[in-house]
Amino acid sequence: MGRVFHYLRPYVWRIAGGLSLKFTGTIMDLLLPWALAHIVDVVIPRKDMGQVLLWGLFMLLFSGAGLVTSVLANRSASRVARDATRRIRHDLFARIAHLSSAQVDRFTIPSLISRMTSDTYNIHQVIGMMQRIGFRAPILLLGGVLITLTLDPVLTLVLVALLPFMGGAVFFISRRGTPLYQNVQRAADQLVRVVRENIAGVRVIKALSKEDYERRHFENANRQMMEREQKAALNMAFLRPTMNMVLNLGLVLVIAAGALRVNAGTSEVGKIMAFLSYFTIILNAMLSITRVLTMYSKASASAARIVEVLDAPPDLEPQPLPPTPGTARIRFEDVSFSYQKKELDLSHISFALEPGETLGIIGPTGAGKSTIVSLLLRLYDADSGRILVDGRDVRSYPLHDLRQKFGVVFQNDALFADSIAENIRLGRQISMEQIRQAAQSAQADFIKGAQGRGFQGDVAIKGANLSGGQKQRLLIARALAGSPEILLLDDSSSALDYKTDAALRRQIRSRYRATCVIVAQRISSIRHAEHILVLEEGRCLGYGTHEELLRDCPLYREIYQIQMGDGSTPAPEGGDQHAAHQ
């Protein structure tokens, strides 16, 4: 919690003002039983109605002052909790945005969502509660004990004798609370994951009539969270009845001892009445402290999870590596990589591209094609070997400078709920003329008739109102709009017909002159490339031109024969032959 409370420093004066108001209101509340005792023991025996009304007015003023100061203090506490939590959430989001892909894999996306939502909510709750109840309750407790000492020290000893029992119960029960609430939050991560997967895959679930199966899956995750929440709540629930039992036992002893002292003439009725009021105040203060401790245990677990992300060390910082002479735009030198650090997902991959050249990558699903794109962008660092861009190791670049060189279309890329133009611009300094040119090059002719609004037409969340081919062309337009030096297309034309695919490649080669890396499932998309890399299970099975691979690589020849037929030249499909000879 210490790191989280660091966010309260900018609000220290607001907190001090709110606590001053809260202190004043609490003192007013403590004065009420004392004033009542004075009226009963001193004023009423004098039979002076004026004094009774005067002291009654004092009690009314105490009550009014306590009400006003408490309302103002609570409003201040709520504003501080709101603003501090907003800063925490902002910094947490910013840190998540800069996590490396390996760190995101380790935390998992559902867990990061849970930390951004339920964990920050718990922090918000405890910041407000600590300023309201967490400050007020101890003052009521200590103030009540001190005032009762002035009323009747003997009865106060009964109360003080109970405090060690209450303190021990609070310590032992609260100590177990934090680990239990950490388990609750981990169960919440799992629940978020299940919900997220079901929402993302709702069409598949409905198409396969698997609603009941997924409902049971959700019920299991929901039950696990409920059981952990129940276990944590049960642990903290012992605190309140324990405190009630101890304090009510003390109340019985106070009443019995007070009756004996009144009968003996060593105490007065007003003092006993006031003592019982203070005892009730102390009882409620102790119960409030148990509420604060319950919330604090939950917030401590959440704070630890938030700090774990905030303190995650940057693992993709630039390294001082010397440049390598040469003209290659991209060079892989004996690169190997593993996601889980057990079996290699890429094994000893080497190739080089000069400026303006194109590399096509083909192979079965899971061969490691997209991994090469991820390593080029330095979403991950290679386990061995070197990756060079313009003669510099990618590890020597600041990430922003490195990624500025690329235009990228990922295999499962995202479209946002915004206009078509903003989905292409994506917050960059790109003019409408560049957007139109990129859309034209990407063969995105459908934009002209988009809802009759052209580039101002709306795109639904995840592009739900677009076909697969329209999505891919819009994503390609986004990649081209920044006029990148290096264009990475990861299976970006799978939903395009052959004619559109060929026209798209002609436009890229004639207008942009970018060095291209094209990951594809279709040979027609890459057969024009100067270099083709054939992968299987992370290993290079062939590297060369289309003709060389047809002659020397059995896997490439097999894919070609399946897709194009058994002849030595491909059947003309949608103008692709023309593109192949450019």
C-alpha positions in Angstrom: 0.0 0.0 0.0 3.0 2.3 0.5 3.5 2.8 -3.2 -0.1 3.5 -3.8 -0.3 6.1 -1.0 2.5 7.9 -2.8 -0.3 9.1 -5.1 -1.9 11.0 -2.2 1.1 13.5 -2.0 -0.4 16.1 -4.4 -3.5 16.2 -2.3 -1.9 16.5 1.1 -3.4 19.9 1.9 -6.8 18.9 0.8 -6.5 15.8 3.0 -5.3 17.9 5.9 -8.2 20.3 5.5 -10.7 17.4 5.3 -9.2 15.6 8.4 -9.3 18.9 10.3 -13.0 19.1 9.6 -13.5 15.5 10.5 -11.6 16.0 13.8 -13.8 18.9 14.7 -17.0 17.0 13.9 -15.7 14.0 16.0 -15.0 16.2 19.0 -18.5 17.7 18.7 -19.9 14.2 18.8 -17.8 13.3 21.9 -19.0 16.4 23.7 -22.7 15.4 23.5 -22.7 12.7 26.2 -20.6 14.9 28.5 -23.1 17.8 28.1 -25.9 15.4 28.9 -24.2 14.2 32.0 -23.6 17.8 33.1 -27.4 18.6 32.6 -28.5 15.5 34.6 -26.1 15.8 37.5 -25.6 19.5 37.8 -28.2 21.6 36.0 -31.4 19.6 36.7 -30.8 19.5 40.5 -30.7 23.3 40.5 -34.2 23.4 38.9 -33.1 26.2 36.6 -35.1 25.9 33.3 -33.0 28.6 31.7 -29.8 26.7 32.3 -31.4 23.5 30.9 -32.5 25.3 27.7 -29.0 26.9 27.4 -27.2 23.6 27.7 -29.8 22.1 25.4 -28.9 24.8 22.9 -25.2 23.9 23.3 -26.0 20.3 22.5 -28.0 21.4 19.4 -25.0 23.5 18.3 -22.6 20.6 18.9 -24.9 18.3 16.8 -25.2 20.9 14.0 -21.4 21.6 13.9 -20.7 17.8 13.8 -23.2 17.3 10.9 -21.8 20.2 8.8 -18.1 19.4 9.3 -18.7 15.7 8.6 -20.5 16.4 5.4 -17.8 18.7 4.2 -15.0 16.3 5.3 -16.8 13.4 3.5 -17.1 15.4 0.3 -13.4 16.3 0.4 -12.5 12.6 1.1 -14.5 11.5 -1.9 -12.8 14.0 -4.2 -9.4 13.0 -3.0 -10.2 9.3 -3.6 -11.6 10.1 -7.0 -8.6 12.1 -8.2 -5.9 9.8 -6.7 -7.6 6.7 -8.2 -7.8 8.5 -11.6 -4.0 9.1 -11.5 -3.3 5.5 -10.4 -5.5 4.2 -13.3 -3.8 6.6 -15.8 -0.3 5.5 -14.7 -1.4 1.8 -14.7 -2.8 2.1 -18.2 0.3 3.9 -19.5 2.6 1.2 -18.0 0.4 -1.6 -19.5 0.8 0.2 -22.9 4.6 0.0 -22.6 4.8 -3.6 -21.4 6.6 -5.9 -23.7 4.7 -8.7 -25.3 6.5 -11.2 -23.1 5.4 -9.3 -20.0 1.8 -9.1 -21.3 1.9 -12.9 -21.8 3.2 -13.3 -18.3 0.5 -11.1 -16.6 -2.2 -12.2 -19.1 -4.7 -9.8 -20.6 -7.7 -10.8 -18.3 -5.5 -10.1 -15.3 -4.5 -6.7 -16.6 -8.1 -5.9 -17.2 -9.0 -7.0 -13.7 -6.2 -4.8 -12.2 -7.4 -1.8 -14.2 -11.0 -2.2 -12.9 -11.7 -4.1 -9.7 -8.3 -3.6 -8.1 -8.4 0.2 -8.7 -11.9 0.2 -7.4 -10.8 -1.4 -4.2 -8.0 1.3 -3.8 -10.7 4.0 -4.4 -12.8 2.5 -1.7 -10.0 2.3 0.9 -8.7 5.8 0.2 -12.1 7.3 0.9 -12.8 5.1 3.8 -9.5 5.8 5.5 -10.3 9.5 5.4 -13.8 9.1 6.7 -14.0 6.2 9.1 -10.4 5.3 9.4 -9.6 8.7 10.9 -12.8 9.2 12.9 -13.1 5.8 14.5 -9.7 5.9 16.4 -10.5 9.4 17.7 -13.8 8.2 19.0 -12.1 5.2 20.6 -9.3 7.1 22.3 -11.4 10.2 23.0 -14.1 8.0 24.5 -11.6 6.2 26.8 -10.0 9.5 27.9 -13.4 11.2 28.7 -14.6 8.1 30.6 -11.5 8.3 32.7 -12.6 11.8 33.9 -16.1 10.5 34.6 -15.3 7.4 36.5 -11.8 5.8 36.5 -13.0 2.6 38.1 -15.5 1.9 35.3 -12.9 2.9 32.7 -10.6 0.1 34.0 -13.3 -2.4 33.0 -13.2 -1.0 29.4 -9.4 -0.9 29.3 -9.1 -4.5 30.4 -11.1 -5.6 27.2 -8.8 -3.7 24.8 -6.0 -6.4 24.6 -8.6 -9.1 23.7 -10.0 -6.9 20.9 -6.6 -5.9 19.6 -5.5 -9.6 19.4 -8.6 -10.6 17.5 -8.1 -7.7 15.0 -4.5 -8.6 14.5 -4.9 -12.4 13.9 -8.0 -12.2 11.7 -6.7 -9.3 9.6 -3.4 -11.0 9.1 -5.1 -13.9 7.3 -7.3 -11.6 5.2 -4.8 -10.2 2.7 -3.7 -13.6 1.2 -7.3 -14.7 1.0 -8.3 -11.6 -1.0 -5.3 -12.1 -3.3 -6.8 -15.5 -4.1 -10.2 -13.8 -4.8 -8.6 -11.4 -7.3 -6.8 -14.3 -9.1 -10.2 -15.9 -9.4 -11.6 -12.6 -10.8 -8.8 -12.8 -13.4 -10.1 -16.2 -14.5 -13.7 -15.0 -14.6 -12.7 -12.1 -16.8 -10.8 -14.4 -19.1 -13.9 -16.7 -19.5 -16.2 -13.8 -20.1 -13.8 -12.1 -22.6 -13.4 -15.4 -24.6 -17.1 -15.9 -24.7 -17.8 -12.4 -25.9 -15.1 -12.6 -28.6 -16.2 -16.1 -29.7 -20.0 -15.6 -29.4 -20.6 -16.3 -33.1 -18.8 -19.6 -33.0 -20.5 -20.6 -29.8 -23.9 -19.9 -31.3 -23.1 -21.5 -34.6 -22.0 -24.8 -32.9 -24.9 -24.6 -30.3 -22.4 -24.7 -27.4 -24.3 -22.2 -25.2 -24.9 -24.8 -22.5 -21.3 -25.9 -22.5 -20.0 -22.4 -22.2 -22.6 -21.6 -19.5 -21.2 -24.5 -17.5 -17.7 -23.2 -18.1 -18.7 -19.8 -16.8 -20.5 -21.4 -13.8 -17.3 -23.2 -12.8 -15.3 -20.0 -12.9 -18.1 -18.1 -11.1 -18.3 -20.8 -8.4 -14.6 -20.7 -7.8 -14.6 -17.0 -7.3 -17.7 -17.2 -5.1 -16.0 -19.9 -2.9 -12.8 -17.9 -2.5 -14.8 -14.7 -1.8 -16.9 -16.6 0.7 -13.8 -18.0 2.4 -12.2 -14.5 2.7 -15.5 -13.0 3.9 -16.0 -15.8 6.4 -12.5 -15.1 7.8 -13.2 -11.4 8.2 -16.8 -12.1 9.5 -15.4 -13.6 12.6 -14.1 -10.2 13.6 -17.4 -8.4 14.0 -19.2 -11.0 16.3 -16.0 -11.4 18.3 -15.9 -7.6 18.9 -19.6 -7.6 19.6 -19.3 -10.3 22.2 -16.3 -8.7 24.0 -17.8 -5.2 24.0 -21.3 -6.3 25.1 -19.7 -8.4 27.8 -17.9 -5.2 28.9 -21.2 -3.3 28.7 -22.9 -5.8 31.1 -19.9 -5.5 33.5 -20.1 -1.7 33.3 -23.8 -1.6 34.1 -23.4 -4.0 37.0 -20.5 -2.1 38.4 -22.2 1.2 37.8 -25.3 0.1 39.6 -23.3 -0.9 42.6 -21.4 2.4 42.7 -24.6 4.5 42.4 -26.1 2.5 45.2 -23.0 3.0 47.3 -23.1 6.8 46.5 -19.6 6.8 44.9 -21.0 7.8 41.5 -23.9 9.7 39.9 -26.7 8.7 37.6 -25.7 11.3 34.9 -22.1 9.9 34.8 -23.4 6.4 34.4 -25.7 7.5 31.6 -22.8 9.3 29.9 -20.5 6.3 30.5 -23.0 4.0 28.7 -23.2 6.5 25.8 -19.5 6.6 25.5 -19.3 2.8 25.7 -21.8 2.6 22.8 -19.6 5.1 20.9 -16.5 3.0 21.6 -18.4 -0.1 20.5 -19.4 1.5 17.2 -15.8 2.8 16.8 -14.4 -0.6 17.2 -16.9 -2.1 14.7 -16.0 0.7 12.3 -12.3 -0.2 12.7 -13.1 -3.8 11.8 -14.9 -2.6 8.6 -11.8 -0.5 7.7 -9.5 -3.4 8.3 -11.6 -5.7 6.1 -11.5 -3.1 3.3 -7.8 -2.5 3.9 -7.0 -6.3 3.6 -8.8 -6.3 0.3 -7.2 -3.1 -0.9 -3.7 -4.4 0.2 -4.1 -7.4 -2.0 -5.2 -5.2 -4.9 -2.4 -2.7 -4.3 0.2 -5.5 -4.5 -1.2 -6.5 -7.9 -1.2 -2.9 -9.2 2.4 -2.3 -7.9 3.5 -5.5 -9.6 2.6 -4.0 -12.9 3.8 -0.4 -12.1 7.2 -1.8 -11.0 7.6 -4.2 -13.9 11.1 -3.4 -15.2 11.3 -2.3 -18.9 12.9 -5.3 -20.6 13.2 -3.8 -24.1 15.5 -0.8 -23.4 18.0 0.3 -26.0 21.4 -1.4 -25.7 24.7 0.2 -26.8 25.5 -2.1 -29.7 27.9 -1.1 -32.5 26.5 -0.7 -36.0 27.4 -3.3 -38.7 28.6 -2.1 -42.1 26.5 -3.1 -45.1 23.7 -2.1 -47.3 21.0 -4.6 -46.2 17.8 -3.0 -45.0 16.9 -6.2 -43.0 19.2 -9.0 -41.9 18.5 -12.0 -39.8 21.8 -13.7 -38.6 21.2 -17.2 -37.2 18.2 -16.2 -35.2 16.6 -18.6 -32.8 13.6 -17.9 -30.4 11.3 -19.7 -28.0 8.2 -18.3 -26.4 8.1 -20.6 -23.4 11.9 -21.1 -23.3 11.5 -24.8 -23.7 11.3 -25.8 -27.4 12.5 -23.5 -30.1 9.7 -21.8 -32.1 12.3 -20.4 -34.6 15.6 -22.2 -35.2 18.7 -20.7 -36.9 16.9 -18.4 -39.4 19.1 -16.3 -41.7 18.2 -14.0 -44.6 19.0 -10.5 -45.9 16.9 -7.9 -47.8 18.2 -4.9 -49.7 16.2 -1.7 -49.8 13.1 -2.1 -52.0 13.2 -6.0 -52.1 10.4 -8.3 -51.0 10.6 -11.3 -48.8 7.7 -13.8 -49.0 7.3 -16.2 -46.0 5.2 -19.3 -46.5 4.6 -22.5 -44.5 2.1 -24.5 -42.6 0.1 -23.1 -39.6 2.4 -22.7 -36.6 5.6 -22.7 -38.6 6.8 -19.5 -37.1 5.9 -17.0 -39.8 4.3 -14.4 -37.6 7.1 -14.8 -35.1 9.5 -13.3 -37.6 7.3 -10.2 -37.8 7.2 -10.0 -34.0 10.9 -10.2 -33.7 11.5 -7.6 -36.4 9.3 -5.1 -34.5 11.0 -6.1 -31.3 7.8 -7.2 -29.6 10.1 -10.0 -28.4 13.9 -10.3 -28.2 15.6 -13.2 -30.0 17.2 -15.8 -27.7 20.3 -16.0 -30.0 21.5 -14.5 -33.2 21.1 -10.9 -34.4 18.4 -9.0 -36.2 19.6 -5.9 -38.1 17.6 -3.0 -39.6 19.7 -0.5 -41.6 22.9 -2.0 -40.2 21.8 -1.6 -36.6 20.8 -4.3 -34.2 17.2 -3.8 -33.3 18.1 -3.9 -29.7 20.1 -0.7 -30.1 17.1 1.3 -31.3 14.7 3.2 -29.0 11.5 1.4 -29.6 9.7 4.5 -31.0 12.4 5.1 -33.6 12.5 1.5 -34.6 8.8 1.1 -35.1 8.5 4.4 -36.9 10.2 2.6 -39.9 7.4 0.0 -40.2 3.9 -0.1 -41.6 2.3 -3.3 -40.2 -0.8 -5.4 -40.8 -1.0 -8.2 -38.3 -2.8 -11.4 -38.8 -5.7 -10.6 -36.4 -5.6 -6.8 -36.4 -8.0 -4.4 -34.8 -10.4 -1.8 -36.1 -11.9 0.8 -33.7 -15.4 2.3 -33.3 -14.6 5.5 -35.2 -14.7 7.0 -38.7 -13.0 5.3 -41.6 -10.6 8.2 -41.9 -9.6 8.0 -38.2 -9.1 4.3 -38.4 -6.6 4.9 -41.2 -5.0 7.9 -39.5 -4.9 6.3 -36.1 -3.8 9.5 -34.3 -0.8 10.2 -36.6 0.0 13.4 -38.5 -1.4 12.2 -41.8 -3.3 14.5 -44.2 -6.5 13.5 -45.9 -4.7 13.4 -49.3 -2.3 10.7 -47.9 -5.4 8.8 -46.5 -7.1 8.9 -49.9 -3.9 7.8 -51.7 -3.4 4.9 -49.2 -7.0 3.8 -49.6 -6.7 3.9 -53.4 -3.5 1.8 -53.3 -5.2 -0.6 -50.9 -8.0 -1.1 -53.4 -10.5 0.2 -50.8 -13.0 1.4 -53.4 -15.9 0.5 -51.1 -15.1 3.6 -49.0 -16.7 5.9 -51.6 -20.1 4.4 -50.9 -19.7 3.8 -47.1 -23.1 4.9 -45.7 -23.1 7.7 -48.2 -20.4 9.5 -46.1 -17.2 8.3 -47.7 -14.2 8.6 -45.3 -16.5 9.9 -42.6 -18.5 6.7 -42.6 -18.6 4.8 -39.3 -16.7 1.7 -38.5 -18.3 -0.5 -35.8 -16.3 -2.1 -33.0 -13.9 -4.6 -34.4 -15.2 -3.7 -37.9 -18.4 -5.7 -37.4 -20.1 -3.7 -40.2 -17.4 -4.6 -42.7 -16.7 -7.8 -44.6 -13.4 -9.7 -44.2 -12.0 -8.3 -47.4 -13.1 -4.7 -46.5 -11.4 -5.0 -43.1 -8.1 -6.2 -44.7 -8.1 -3.4 -47.3 -8.8 -0.8 -44.6 -5.9 -2.2 -42.5 -3.6 -2.2 -45.4 -4.5 1.4 -46.1 -3.6 2.2 -42.5 -0.2 0.6 -42.9 0.5 2.4 -46.2 -0.7 5.9 -45.0 2.5 6.6 -43.1 4.7 5.9 -46.2 6.8 3.3 -44.3 10.3 2.3 -45.1 9.5 -1.3 -44.3 6.0 -2.9 -44.9 5.1 -6.0 -42.9 2.0 -7.8 -44.2 1.1 -10.8 -42.0 -1.5 -12.9 -43.9 -3.2 -9.6 -44.8 -4.7 -10.7 -48.2 -6.3 -14.0 -47.2 -9.8 -12.5 -47.6 -9.0 -10.8 -51.0 -9.8 -12.3 -54.4 -6.8 -13.0 -56.7 -7.5 -10.0 -58.9 -7.6 -7.5 -56.0 -4.6 -9.1 -54.4 -2.6 -8.7 -57.6 -3.7 -5.1 -58.1 -2.7 -4.3 -54.5 0.8 -5.7 -54.9 1.3 -3.7 -58.1 0.3 -0.5 -56.3 2.7 -1.2 -53.4 5.6 -1.9 -55.7 5.0 1.1 -58.0 4.0 3.8 -55.4 5.8 3.0 -52.2 9.1 1.3 -53.0 9.1 -0.1 -49.5 11.0 -3.1 -48.4 8.3 -5.7 -47.9 7.9 -8.8 -45.7 4.8 -10.7 -46.8 3.5 -13.6 -44.7 1.0 -15.6 -46.8 -0.8 -18.9 -47.2 -1.1 -18.5 -51.0 1.9 -18.8 -53.3 0.2 -16.3 -55.7 0.7 -13.6 -53.1 4.5 -14.1 -52.8 5.7 -15.8 -56.0 6.8 -12.3 -57.4 9.1 -11.7 -54.4 12.9 -11.6 -54.8 13.3 -13.9 -51.8 10.9 -16.6 -50.5 11.5 -18.3 -47.1 9.8 -21.7 -46.5 9.2 -22.6 -42.9 8.1 -25.7 -41.1 8.1 -26.1 -37.3 10.3 -23.0 -37.0 13.0 -24.4 -39.4 14.0 -23.1 -42.8 13.2 -25.8 -45.4 14.0 -23.6 -48.4 15.1 -20.1 -49.3 15.4 -18.6 -52.8 13.3 -17.4 -55.7 10.0 -19.0 -56.8 11.7 -20.9 -59.6 14.6 -22.1 -57.4 12.1 -23.4 -54.7 10.0 -25.2 -57.2 13.1 -27.0 -58.3 14.8 -27.6 -54.9 12.1 -27.5 -52.1 9.7 -30.4 -51.9 7.4 -28.6 -49.4 7.1 -25.5 -51.6 6.5 -27.7 -54.7 3.8 -29.6 -52.9 2.0 -26.3 -51.8 2.3 -25.0 -55.3 0.8 -28.1 -56.9 -2.1 -28.1 -54.4 -2.9 -24.5 -55.0 -2.0 -24.0 -58.7 -2.3 -27.4 -60.3 0.3 -29.9 -61.4 1.7 -27.9 -64.4 5.0 -26.2 -64.4 3.4 -22.8 -64.7 0.4 -21.5 -62.7 -3.0 -21.2 -64.3 -3.9 -17.5 -64.8 -6.1 -16.5 -61.9 -7.5 -13.0 -61.7 -4.6 -11.2 -63.4 -2.0 -12.7 -61.0 0.2 -13.9 -63.9 0.6 -10.3 -65.0 1.6 -9.3 -61.4 4.1 -12.2 -61.2 6.1 -10.9 -64.2 6.4 -7.3 -63.0 
